[in-house]
Amino acid sequence: MKPLWIGTSWKMNKTLAEAREWTSALVEKLDGRAPKAVQPFVIPSFTATSTVAQILGEDSPVLLGVQNAHWEDAGAWTGEISVPQAKDAGAQIVEIGHSERREHFGETVETTRLKVAASLRHGLTPLLCIGESAEVKDAGGSSAFILEQARGALEGLTEAQLADVVIAYEPIWAIGEKGRPATVEELVEPFAALGAEYSGRVKGLLYGGSVSLENAADLLGIEHVTGLFVGRTAWKVEGYLELLRIGAGHERG
Ligand SMILES: O=C[C@H](O)COP(=O)(O)O
């Protein structure tokens, strides 16, 4: 049975002192072991990547990621970082295509495809985020929309490469302060569509968007869901540890 992936992106939050505090508390509580059948991961801001890597230490049960990386290995791309630089700083995961990057920073299906390929080329796990707007959902187009995003980004991969990819379905309407938590009923169909195409072929099919201590267990119970990608609830380490406990206690069919 593959582990449940339970992780957090800090988005544009946390000073180095805050990053140290969160990570040190996590390391102390985990004491070198991941909770049963759970793969924890954390995705800090770029500035904290190497600090978090040092605190996690070598052979940590917690994987480390970056929130974005360019598809070129180096060059005149002001403001960007490359996958080799992310790897050099200690990252094992590259988050790609979060809706905030698609909306505000011009991320497209084509750039997500290039970034997935670059991550795999350097042996890092692409964490591909997909998700539809409220307008697309209201028009009944959620599953078709997210499948198009996934297929576009993963086009041309071999089965072996696909097996290194993690997909996170994060409906835009469910993310952040302005989002509304999705009900289990609303997520069954999109996950059935994703599961029909990718279940068993990718490393994980995660759900993200207003995950809380109240809804986490129910979300993990949705067919084909094999993990959670969490923002606000995990930014306090106690919240993250509680989510890991919920994951460890989850009975899988
Ligand atoms: O990357 C995480 C997601 O965007 C979810 O954020 P949230 O849990 O604060 O809604």
The ligand as a MOL file (V3000), in Angstrom:
LIG
                    3D

  0  0  0     0  0            999 V3000
M  V30 BEGIN CTAB
M  V30 COUNTS 10 9 0 0 0
M  V30 BEGIN ATOM
M  V30 1 O -1.3170 24.8770 -1.1670 0
M  V30 2 C -2.2860 24.7480 -0.4120 0
M  V30 3 C -3.6100 25.0660 -0.8510 0
M  V30 4 O -3.6730 26.1380 -1.7150 0
M  V30 5 C -4.6610 25.0710 0.2190 0
M  V30 6 O -4.6490 26.1890 1.0640 0
M  V30 7 P -5.6890 26.2360 2.2800 0
M  V30 8 O -5.5930 24.9060 2.9700 0
M  V30 9 O -5.2270 27.3680 3.1330 0
M  V30 10 O -7.0450 26.4570 1.6680 0
M  V30 END ATOM
M  V30 BEGIN BOND
M  V30 1 2 1 2
M  V30 2 1 2 3
M  V30 3 1 3 4
M  V30 4 1 3 5
M  V30 5 1 5 6
M  V30 6 1 6 7
M  V30 7 2 7 8
M  V30 8 1 7 9
M  V30 9 1 7 10
M  V30 END BOND
M  V30 END CTAB
M  END
